[in-house]
Amino acid sequence: MIVIDNIIETHKNSTFVPVAGLSFFAIASGFLMSLIPLSLSSFGIDSSMVPWLASIFYLGLLIGATCIESIVAKIGHRVAFIVFLSVLISTILVMLAIPNAVTWLVSRFVAGFAVAGIFVVVESWLLMADSAKQRAKRLGLYMTSLYGGSALGQLGIGPVGVNGFFPYLCVLGLLMLAILPPLLVKSGQPKNEHNQKLKLSEIKKLSRPAILGCLVSGLLLGPIYGLLPVYITSQVDNPEQTGVLMATIILGGMLVQPLVSFLSPKVSKSLLMALFCLFGALAVFGILESRSFMVMAVSYMLLGACSFALYPIAITLACDAISMEKIVSATEVMLLSYSVGSVLGPLCATSFSDSPDSVIFYLGGCLTTTCLYMFIKSIEKIHTGQTPIPGA
C-alpha cells in the first residue's frame, strides 16, 4: 500500500476515497435516522423525545458548520474524514452504554457535529474541480452515493429490526467499513494549504436563492428523516412497509441526481428549484389523496426526488462564482444554512397543525412558498436579461 501511494500522484484530487467512505456512511446513517425514532420504546425512552432528538442532531450540525473549515485546514481532508467518523462511532457506543433521554440528546448533538464535518469534508473534496460542469458531475456522484446508500439503509428496518442492541451494532459495523478507504488510501486528497475563509462582505454577496435553497432543503429533510418514519408507521400495516416507503423517498432522491447534474449547467438554477418545488407540492397532494400502497409509494418517491434535488442545485449555484481556494468555506456557509433549516424543521412541523397529517401539510407549505419565490427570482432575471450571478 505504501508503494502504491508513492506511485500515485499525491496532488491528484481523487473521488474514490470520499465516495467509497461516504457510501458505507450513508447506508449506516440512513438506517440510523429511521432506527432512532422507532427504537426508543425498546430502551425505555418516551416517544415524545422524537422531535427533540431530531432537532438537537441538526443543532449539532449547525454548530459544526461554523467551525469545520479550520479543522480541515489544519489536519487535511483525509485525516478529518477519519476523525469525524470516529467521533460518530463513539456517540453510538455511548448511547448503547447509557440508554436514557439525556445521554441520547447529548450524543445526538455531538453526532450532528461529526456529521457536519463529514459533509463539509466530502463536499469540498469533490467540489474542488476545475469547471462548473465537472463540479456538477462530482456533486451528482456524491448525491447518488449518499441517497443510494441511505435508501439501502432504510431497507434494514424489516430484516434487521428496530429493537435492542443488534441494529445499532450493524450500524457500527458499517461505520467501521466507512473508515477503511481514508485509512488505507493515503493519496488523492486536495491540497489544503490554499484554503481561504470567506469574508463577511463576500458571504453577503453569495446567491440569495442558493442560501434559501439550502435553508429550505434543511426545513424539508429534517422532518423527512426525523418525523416521517413515525408518520408512515401510522399509515401502514407493518414495519417492513415503513422501511420500503422511507427507502422509496431516498431512492427518489438518488434517481433524480443524474437529471440534476445534466440540467444544472444548462437551466437557470432558480427556475430549476422552482420546478422541483412545484412537483414536490403535487407529490404531497398525492400522499394525502392516495388510496393504495402503489400510489402512496410513487408519491413518496416524487417527494423525495424533489426534496433531495434542492441542496445540490443550491450549493453548485453558490460555488459558480467562488474561487477554488474558498470552496471549503462556501460549503461551510451552505451547510450552515441547511442546518438552520434542519433544526427548525422538526419543531415547526410538529406545531404546524393539530391534524394527524401535520408533517405532510408542513412539507407542502414549504414547497409551495419556495416554488413561488424561486419563480419570482427566475422571472426577474429574464426581465433584466441577467445570467445567474451571485446575489441573483
C-alpha positions as CSV (number, residue, x, y, z in Angstrom):
1,M,0.0,0.0,0.0
2,I,2.9,2.4,0.8
3,V,4.4,1.6,-2.6
4,I,1.1,2.3,-4.4
5,D,0.7,5.6,-2.5
6,N,4.1,6.7,-3.7
7,I,3.4,5.8,-7.3
8,I,0.1,7.7,-7.4
9,E,0.4,11.5,-7.8
10,T,-0.3,12.8,-4.4
11,H,-1.6,16.1,-5.7
12,K,-4.4,14.5,-7.8
13,N,-7.8,15.1,-6.3
14,S,-9.4,11.6,-6.5
15,T,-13.1,10.9,-6.0
16,F,-12.5,7.3,-4.8
17,V,-11.8,7.8,-1.1
18,P,-14.6,10.3,-0.4
19,V,-17.3,8.4,-2.4
20,A,-16.3,5.0,-1.1
21,G,-16.3,6.1,2.5
22,L,-19.5,8.1,2.0
23,S,-21.3,5.1,0.6
24,F,-20.8,3.0,3.7
25,F,-21.5,6.0,5.9
26,A,-24.8,6.7,4.0
27,I,-26.1,3.1,4.5
28,A,-25.3,3.3,8.2
29,S,-26.8,6.9,8.5
30,G,-29.9,6.1,6.5
31,F,-30.7,3.1,8.8
32,L,-29.8,5.0,11.9
33,M,-32.0,8.0,11.2
34,S,-35.1,5.8,11.0
35,L,-33.9,3.4,13.7
36,I,-33.6,6.0,16.5
37,P,-37.3,7.2,16.5
38,L,-38.5,3.6,16.1
39,S,-36.3,2.1,18.8
40,L,-37.0,4.5,21.7
41,S,-39.5,2.3,23.4
42,S,-37.2,-0.7,23.5
43,F,-34.7,1.5,25.5
44,G,-37.4,2.9,27.8
45,I,-37.3,6.4,26.3
46,D,-40.6,8.2,25.7
47,S,-41.7,8.8,22.1
48,S,-42.2,12.5,22.8
49,M,-38.4,12.8,22.5
50,V,-38.6,12.1,18.7
51,P,-38.7,15.7,17.5
52,W,-36.2,16.8,20.1
53,L,-33.7,14.1,19.1
54,A,-34.1,15.1,15.5
55,S,-33.7,18.9,16.2
56,I,-30.7,18.5,18.6
57,F,-28.9,16.4,16.0
58,Y,-29.4,19.2,13.5
59,L,-28.3,21.8,16.1
60,G,-25.1,19.9,16.4
61,L,-24.9,20.0,12.6
62,L,-25.4,23.8,12.7
63,I,-22.7,24.4,15.3
64,G,-20.4,22.1,13.5
65,A,-20.9,24.0,10.2
66,T,-19.5,27.2,11.9
67,C,-16.0,25.7,12.7
68,I,-15.3,22.7,10.4
69,E,-13.3,24.7,7.9
70,S,-10.5,25.5,10.4
71,I,-10.2,21.8,11.4
72,V,-10.0,20.7,7.8
73,A,-7.4,23.4,7.1
74,K,-5.2,22.1,9.9
75,I,-5.3,18.4,9.5
76,G,-6.4,17.9,5.9
77,H,-9.4,16.2,4.3
78,R,-8.3,12.6,4.7
79,V,-7.5,12.8,8.4
80,A,-10.5,14.9,9.1
81,F,-12.7,12.3,7.5
82,I,-11.3,9.6,9.8
83,V,-11.6,11.8,12.9
84,F,-15.3,12.7,12.2
85,L,-16.3,9.1,11.5
86,S,-14.6,8.0,14.7
87,V,-16.5,10.6,16.7
88,L,-19.8,9.5,15.2
89,I,-19.0,5.9,16.2
90,S,-18.2,6.9,19.8
91,T,-21.6,8.6,20.1
92,I,-23.4,5.4,19.3
93,L,-21.3,3.5,21.8
94,V,-22.2,6.0,24.5
95,M,-25.9,5.7,23.6
96,L,-25.8,1.9,24.0
97,A,-23.8,2.1,27.2
98,I,-26.1,4.7,28.9
99,P,-29.6,4.4,27.3
100,N,-31.5,7.4,28.8
101,A,-33.0,10.6,27.3
102,V,-30.3,13.0,28.5
103,T,-27.4,10.8,27.2
104,W,-29.1,10.3,23.9
105,L,-29.7,14.1,23.5
106,V,-26.1,14.9,24.2
107,S,-24.9,12.1,22.0
108,R,-27.1,13.1,19.1
109,F,-25.8,16.7,19.4
110,V,-22.2,15.5,19.2
111,A,-23.2,13.2,16.3
112,G,-24.6,16.2,14.4
113,F,-21.3,18.0,14.8
114,A,-19.4,14.9,13.5
115,V,-21.8,14.5,10.5
116,A,-21.3,18.2,9.7
117,G,-17.6,17.5,9.4
118,I,-18.2,14.5,7.2
119,F,-20.4,16.6,4.8
120,V,-18.0,19.5,4.6
121,V,-15.0,17.2,4.1
122,V,-16.7,15.2,1.3
123,E,-18.5,18.1,-0.4
124,S,-15.5,20.4,-0.5
125,W,-13.2,17.4,-1.6
126,L,-15.4,16.8,-4.6
127,L,-16.2,20.4,-5.4
128,M,-12.5,21.3,-5.8
129,A,-12.8,20.7,-9.5
130,D,-11.7,22.9,-12.5
131,S,-15.0,23.7,-14.0
132,A,-18.7,24.1,-13.2
133,K,-19.6,21.1,-15.4
134,Q,-17.1,18.9,-13.5
135,R,-18.4,20.1,-10.2
136,A,-22.0,19.3,-11.2
137,K,-20.9,15.8,-12.2
138,R,-19.0,15.2,-9.0
139,L,-21.8,16.5,-6.8
140,G,-24.2,14.3,-8.7
141,L,-21.9,11.3,-7.9
142,Y,-21.8,12.5,-4.3
143,M,-25.6,12.8,-4.0
144,T,-26.2,9.5,-5.8
145,S,-23.9,7.7,-3.3
146,L,-25.4,9.5,-0.3
147,Y,-29.0,8.9,-1.2
148,G,-28.4,5.4,-2.7
149,G,-26.7,4.3,0.5
150,S,-29.4,6.0,2.6
151,A,-32.2,4.2,0.7
152,L,-30.4,0.8,1.1
153,G,-30.1,1.5,4.8
154,Q,-33.8,2.1,5.2
155,L,-34.4,-1.5,3.9
156,G,-32.7,-2.8,7.0
157,I,-35.7,-1.9,9.2
158,G,-37.6,-5.0,8.3
159,P,-34.9,-7.8,8.3
160,V,-32.6,-6.3,11.0
161,G,-35.4,-5.0,13.2
162,V,-35.5,-1.9,15.4
163,N,-35.4,-3.3,18.9
164,G,-32.4,-3.9,21.2
165,F,-28.7,-3.6,20.6
166,F,-28.2,-5.7,17.4
167,P,-29.5,-3.0,14.9
168,Y,-27.0,-0.5,16.4
169,L,-24.2,-3.0,16.2
170,C,-24.9,-3.3,12.5
171,V,-24.7,0.5,12.2
172,L,-21.3,0.4,14.0
173,G,-20.0,-2.2,11.6
174,L,-20.9,-0.1,8.6
175,L,-19.2,2.9,10.0
176,M,-16.1,0.9,10.6
177,L,-16.1,0.0,6.9
178,A,-16.5,3.7,6.1
179,I,-13.3,4.5,7.8
180,L,-11.3,2.0,5.8
181,P,-11.0,4.0,2.5
182,P,-9.4,7.1,4.0
183,L,-7.4,5.0,6.4
184,L,-5.8,2.8,3.8
185,V,-5.6,5.1,0.8
186,K,-3.3,8.0,1.8
187,S,-3.2,9.8,-1.6
188,G,-5.7,11.7,-3.7
189,Q,-6.9,14.4,-1.2
190,P,-6.9,18.0,-2.3
191,K,-4.2,20.3,-1.1
192,N,-5.4,22.3,1.9
193,E,-2.7,25.0,2.1
194,H,-4.6,27.3,-0.3
195,N,-7.9,27.3,1.6
196,Q,-9.2,30.8,2.4
197,K,-12.0,31.9,4.6
198,L,-14.9,33.9,3.1
199,K,-15.0,37.4,4.4
200,L,-18.3,38.7,5.7
201,S,-18.7,41.0,2.7
202,E,-18.2,38.0,0.4
203,I,-20.8,36.0,2.3
204,K,-23.3,38.8,1.9
205,K,-22.7,38.6,-1.9
206,L,-23.5,34.9,-2.1
207,S,-26.5,34.0,-4.2
208,R,-29.7,34.5,-2.1
209,P,-31.6,31.7,-3.9
210,A,-28.6,29.4,-3.2
211,I,-28.8,30.2,0.5
212,L,-32.5,29.9,0.6
213,G,-32.4,26.7,-1.3
214,C,-30.1,25.2,1.3
215,L,-32.2,26.5,4.1
216,V,-35.4,25.0,2.6
217,S,-33.6,21.8,2.0
218,G,-33.0,21.6,5.7
219,L,-36.6,22.6,6.5
220,L,-37.7,19.6,4.4
221,L,-35.2,16.9,5.1
222,G,-35.1,17.5,8.9
223,P,-38.8,16.4,9.2
224,I,-38.4,13.8,6.5
225,Y,-35.6,12.0,8.3
226,G,-36.8,12.7,11.9
227,L,-40.6,12.6,11.7
228,L,-41.7,10.7,8.6
229,P,-40.8,7.2,9.9
230,V,-43.3,7.7,12.7
231,Y,-45.9,9.2,10.4
232,I,-45.6,6.4,7.8
233,T,-45.8,3.8,10.6
234,S,-49.2,5.1,11.5
235,Q,-50.3,4.8,7.8
236,V,-49.1,1.3,7.0
237,D,-49.7,-2.2,8.4
238,N,-46.1,-3.4,9.3
239,P,-42.5,-2.1,9.8
240,E,-41.4,-3.6,6.5
241,Q,-43.7,-1.2,4.7
242,T,-42.3,1.7,6.7
243,G,-38.8,0.7,5.6
244,V,-39.9,0.4,2.0
245,L,-41.5,3.8,1.8
246,M,-38.6,5.5,3.5
247,A,-36.3,3.8,1.1
248,T,-38.6,4.9,-1.7
249,I,-38.3,8.5,-0.6
250,I,-34.5,8.4,-0.6
251,L,-34.4,6.3,-3.8
252,G,-36.3,9.1,-5.5
253,G,-33.5,11.5,-4.2
254,M,-30.9,9.2,-5.7
255,L,-32.5,8.7,-9.1
256,V,-33.0,12.4,-9.7
257,Q,-29.3,13.3,-9.3
258,P,-28.3,12.5,-12.9
259,L,-31.1,14.7,-14.0
260,V,-29.9,17.5,-11.7
261,S,-26.3,17.1,-12.9
262,F,-27.5,17.3,-16.5
263,L,-29.8,20.3,-16.1
264,S,-27.9,22.3,-13.6
265,P,-25.3,23.8,-16.0
266,K,-28.0,24.3,-18.8
267,V,-31.0,25.8,-16.9
268,S,-31.4,28.8,-14.6
269,K,-30.9,27.2,-11.2
270,S,-33.6,29.4,-9.6
271,L,-36.1,28.1,-12.2
272,L,-34.9,24.5,-11.7
273,M,-35.5,24.8,-7.9
274,A,-39.0,26.3,-8.6
275,L,-39.9,23.4,-10.8
276,F,-38.8,20.8,-8.4
277,C,-40.7,22.5,-5.6
278,L,-43.8,22.6,-7.8
279,F,-43.7,18.8,-8.4
280,G,-42.9,18.3,-4.7
281,A,-46.1,20.1,-3.8
282,L,-48.0,17.8,-6.2
283,A,-46.4,14.8,-4.5
284,V,-47.7,16.0,-1.2
285,F,-51.2,16.1,-2.7
286,G,-50.8,12.6,-3.9
287,I,-49.8,11.3,-0.5
288,L,-52.8,12.9,1.1
289,E,-55.2,11.5,-1.5
290,S,-53.6,8.1,-2.1
291,R,-55.9,5.1,-1.6
292,S,-53.4,2.3,-2.5
293,F,-49.9,1.4,-1.4
294,M,-48.6,1.8,-5.0
295,V,-49.9,5.4,-5.4
296,M,-48.5,6.2,-2.0
297,A,-45.1,4.8,-2.9
298,V,-45.0,6.8,-6.2
299,S,-46.0,10.0,-4.4
300,Y,-43.3,9.4,-1.7
301,M,-40.7,8.8,-4.4
302,L,-41.6,12.0,-6.2
303,L,-41.5,13.9,-2.8
304,G,-38.0,12.5,-2.2
305,A,-36.8,13.4,-5.7
306,C,-37.9,17.0,-5.4
307,S,-36.8,17.5,-1.8
308,F,-33.4,16.0,-2.3
309,A,-32.8,17.9,-5.5
310,L,-32.7,21.3,-3.9
311,Y,-29.4,21.1,-2.0
312,P,-27.1,20.1,-4.9
313,I,-28.6,22.7,-7.1
314,A,-28.3,25.4,-4.4
315,I,-24.7,24.5,-3.5
316,T,-23.5,24.5,-7.1
317,L,-25.2,27.9,-7.6
318,A,-23.3,29.2,-4.6
319,C,-20.0,27.9,-5.9
320,D,-20.3,29.0,-9.5
321,A,-18.7,32.4,-8.8
322,I,-16.4,31.2,-6.0
323,S,-12.6,30.6,-6.4
324,M,-11.1,27.2,-5.7
325,E,-9.4,28.5,-2.5
326,K,-12.8,29.4,-1.0
327,I,-14.8,26.3,-1.8
328,V,-14.4,24.7,1.7
329,S,-15.6,28.0,3.3
330,A,-18.5,28.3,0.9
331,T,-19.7,24.7,1.5
332,E,-19.5,25.5,5.3
333,V,-21.8,28.5,4.8
334,M,-24.2,26.4,2.7
335,L,-24.2,23.7,5.3
336,L,-24.9,26.3,8.0
337,S,-28.0,27.4,6.1
338,Y,-29.1,23.8,5.7
339,S,-28.5,23.2,9.4
340,V,-30.6,26.1,10.5
341,G,-33.5,24.7,8.5
342,S,-32.9,21.2,9.8
343,V,-33.0,22.4,13.4
344,L,-36.2,24.4,12.9
345,G,-37.9,21.9,10.6
346,P,-38.9,19.1,13.0
347,L,-40.1,21.6,15.6
348,C,-42.1,23.7,13.1
349,A,-43.6,20.5,11.6
350,T,-45.0,19.3,14.9
351,S,-46.6,22.6,15.7
352,F,-47.8,23.4,12.2
353,S,-51.2,21.8,12.7
354,D,-53.2,19.6,15.1
355,S,-54.0,17.3,12.2
356,P,-52.6,13.8,12.1
357,D,-51.2,14.8,8.7
358,S,-49.4,17.8,10.2
359,V,-46.0,16.9,8.9
360,I,-47.3,16.4,5.3
361,F,-49.2,19.7,5.4
362,Y,-45.9,21.4,6.6
363,L,-43.9,19.9,3.8
364,G,-46.5,21.1,1.3
365,G,-46.4,24.6,2.7
366,C,-42.6,24.8,2.5
367,L,-42.5,23.5,-1.1
368,T,-45.3,25.8,-2.3
369,T,-43.9,29.0,-0.8
370,T,-40.4,28.2,-2.0
371,C,-41.7,27.5,-5.5
372,L,-43.3,31.0,-5.7
373,Y,-40.1,32.7,-4.5
374,M,-37.9,30.9,-7.0
375,F,-40.3,31.5,-9.9
376,I,-40.2,35.3,-9.0
377,K,-36.4,35.3,-8.9
378,S,-36.2,33.5,-12.3
379,I,-38.7,35.9,-13.8
380,E,-36.7,38.8,-12.5
381,K,-33.6,37.5,-14.3
382,I,-35.5,37.1,-17.6
383,H,-36.9,40.7,-17.4
384,T,-33.5,42.2,-16.6
385,G,-31.7,40.0,-19.1
386,Q,-29.3,38.7,-16.5
387,T,-27.4,35.4,-16.4
388,P,-27.2,33.7,-13.0
389,I,-24.8,35.8,-10.8
390,P,-24.1,35.9,-7.1
391,G,-26.9,37.6,-5.2
392,A,-29.4,37.0,-8.0
